[in-house]
Amino acid sequence: MSLRVTAVWGVLMVLVGTILGIEMRDYIMTQHEDRPGEQVSRDPHVLVPVPLEQVGAVEIAHAGMVHRFERDAAGAWFYHGAHAPSNAAHAHQADPVMAKRIDTALQGFGRTRIERILATGQALQSYGLANPQMLILVYRPKALEPLLQVAVGDVAPDTFSRYVMVVGRASVVTIANYQIENLLGLIQLAVESGQGQRTVKPS
């Protein structure tokens, strides 16, 4: 009996040590990411190459519409459709509740991990990427060219993963499907909020 108890405690100690190690690693990475101007190597298995704090806008093209989530001058998120160049100077008033919901959803997307890298050579039609259902563009603050473009394809047969492809890379990869579902939910919530139609003329 005493040997069994000792073995159980040994396993528990190993588990506690592993959890503490993971927590410490995440804490250290968070501290580094919060230091402005300090370059930190991003985990290559994370889809978005920079932390959300370094992102100024996210555009999602879906079902024939472009939905843009952008930060205002104070750093709060707001929603609007992409403007034509003549309307690019329009300002929008961020709603605090909606800004929090956008931030929460985009923080989750910013932590999206690449699950599998699939072998090259397979036809894109096999993954629903010949005609992507969605295109996600991530911008740095005030940048005109996107930092990242992600084409979104079909749900994988396991129903838990989604095929995606980073524009400019040869390989198709999979990510958790719930990340895409969360973005679709955010779009629906933002559209229903009516925030995209509320503009404020610059003073």
Secondary structure, DSSP 8 states (H G I E B T S, - for coil): -HHHHHHHHHHHHHHHHHHHHHHHHHHHHHHHHTSTT------TTBSSSS-GGG--EEEEEETTEEEEEEE-TTS-EEEEE---GGGTT-EE---HHHHHHHHHHHHHHHT-B--EE--TTS-GGGGT-SS-SEEEEEE-TT-SS-SEEEEEEEE-TTSSEEEEEETT-S--EEEEHHHHHHHHHHHHHHHHHTGGG-EE---
